[in-house]
Amino acid sequence: MILQTLARCPLAAAAVVGVLTSSPAAAGQAGGARPPAPARQAPAPTVSPKSEAYYQFMLGRHLEGDGDIDGAIKAYGEASKLDPKSAEIVAELAGLYARESKAREALDSAQAALAIDPDNVSANRLVGIINASIARIDQGTGPLDAEATTYASKAAEHLEAARRNSEIPEPGLEMMLARIYTRMGQPEKAMGVLSHVIVDDPGQPEPVRLLLQLYQQAGHDTDAIALLESVVADQPSFYAPLGQLYEKQQRWNDAAHAYEQAMAQGAGGPDVRAQLAAAWLSSGDPSKATRAVDLLEQVRKESPADPQLLYLLARAQQIAGRLDQAEATARELMVIAPGSVRGPYALADVLGRKQQFRQVVATLAPIVEKQAASGAGFGPEYAPLLIRLGLAWFELGEGDRALTFLEQARAASGSQPNPLIDLYVLQAQLAARHYTEAAALASKLRTSRPGDLRVLRLSADALRQIGQVDEGAALLTAACKQHPDDVTPYLALAEFDLQATRYEAALGVLDKATAKFPSSADVTFEIGAVFARQKRFADAEQQFRDVLARDPRHTAALNYLGYMLADRGERLDEAIGYIKRALEIDPYDGAFLDSLGWAYFHQNKLDLAEENLKKAADQRPRDSAIQDHFGDLLFKLGRYPDAATAWQGALDGDMQQIDRAALEKKLRSARDKTRKH
């Protein structure tokens, strides 16, 4: 049976000779010197049997080196008869048989040597190699069947004995042992062996590659990173895998550095350059987005129709603020990969950034409806589309529709939903005015995600909406104590108090925040917002100017200062200048467009007012203040039915900073005018 198995899988001579280096033939092939042939005269009668055995042993080596295999076998046989307790002689004969691919004879001789000396290194090595060959260790990577496992276990037993008794490390033997343990499903043993190989034989990529694979399969990413960090200086081919491991731990700057090193070492293929660009984009440093775009444009010349590359390029262009380019790239992706959801998602992402939410719906709704009609359901790849579609409906003031798609996204995500879905659902419940349900979900999320500031902020808002203002404030007050070095909870508490018209409480919180975070422009801005709501306009203006002195590109301060002046009809040219500066930075923001239109309205430039107020109203249908402004313009233009529609939209919206009685009066007036005309 063993002979038949070996016949089907002959022992590779190169592999055997590579490990069995004790023969003079092997040494000669490697360029080493061979001992001179002993004279063939008969030994003197006084020579001992052991001396004669040594003579026959050396004669066997010489004859093998000359290619006289039969003579060598005979000489080894004579040597063994003269010194029957020498395991080394029998092991040498076993090695000769192995080098001649006579596996059966090699195995018998090696086992005979082990019967004399169980610790003989050469014999254990050979028995281990033969059993590993029978088990087909080097053929495939999957688990072994029962028969192969039996041979693999024998191989491991003998190779461990050879390894244990060998005076010098044998990396080839240890690599074989590591493969055996890997195929037998004993990764910890394989890892232990490979760790020694890497130390004993540095500079070899194969043991590093196998140990890396085992670490990753076992989820030992930290060990995998330490391994690659220890070898990349001498083996730069591992910089790219190191970058990928850093990515898994979201160590984006480290990942980028690793990819840069890979490129510096000549391993800068398209994949590595794309990975470098992705790491730059994920690092959170907007200044790197432009570099990412430039790099991806270079790669694109080599792979113009690569869908993954186009998707990444669209994302880079978006982060870099090149929204028109990003939109064009996304549309190109939809043409190149018409069956993929990536193109529509990339396009919807850009349109969302442009606050063109109706176009987001127009892009995604047909795809979602088609998939639903197919009966195939939504797989995980549809979850991002459903989220984006739900958020678009949320921005359009359709809270219930938003909830529908967000719940579908949760179901499509399976056992690992996007952790943000719960927050989006909570926001949609608030937008849909399902305040009781929102408060219940918020309570559940606080239990599962304690300390999450986003959850606490939305929880407080839900409590405020159901009349539990003190309870909501208490949540955020506790958050300030839990996160003493983070300005975020202070800003959230101040905004909460502002929405609850608790102006003095808001200012008290901001005074504490100013003492703790004196360089925070956002704290100064929030103080200005409270002053503006208190109609302390001079004080508010001073705060906003202080913000702009520190950060001239603070768009919120630019817009608020411009709007505050425009709303009072003061210094309108100056107001328009501030708002335009904000729009230069973010030309699609609906609030900024509304401010500009409102300023033009007060200048009686009604055509310019309509251009901007209509864009804002289309973008933000649930923003009551924006709809109110648009209604005022339409009424002034004599378009009374349209004005009534806008004012009704304002009543149906968020009603932030709106006088309901005044708005209802305007709506009645528009309807009266409509009836009369």
Buried (B, 14 or more C-beta within 10 A) or exposed (E): EEEEBBEEBEBEEEBBBEBBBBBBBBBEEEEEEBEEEBEEEEEEEEEEEEBBBBBBBBBBBBBBBBEBBEBBBBBBBBBBEBBEEBBBBBBBBBBBBBBBBBBEBBBBBBBBBBEBBEEBBBBBBBBBBBBBBBBBBBEEEEEBEEEBBBBBBBBBEBBBBBBEBBEEBBBBBBBBBBBBBBBBEBBEBBBBBBBBBBEBBBEBEBBBBBBBBBBBEEEBBEBBBEBBBBBBEEBBBBBBBBBBBBBEEEBBBBBBBBBBBBBEBEBBBBBBBBBBBBBBBBBEBEEBBBBBBEBBBEBBEEBEEBBBBBBBBBBBBBBBBBBEBBBBBBBBBBEEBEEBBBBBBBBBBBBBBBBBBBBBBEBBBEBBEEBEEEEEEBEBEBBBBBBBBBBBBBBBBBBEBBBBBBBBBBEBBEEEBBEEBBBBBBBBBBBBEBBEBBBEBBEBBBEEBEEBBBBBBBBBBBBBBEEBBEBBBBBBBBBBEEBEEBBBBBBBBBBBBBBBEBBEBBBBBBEBBBEBBEEBBBBBBBBBBBBBBBEBBEBBBBBBEBBBEEBEEBBBBBBBBBBBBBBEEEBBEBBBBBBBBBBEBBEBBBBBBBBBBBBBBBBEBBEBBBBBBBBBBBBBBBBBBBBBBBBBBBBBBEBBEBBBBBBBBBBEBBBEEBEEEEBBEBBEBBBEBBEEE
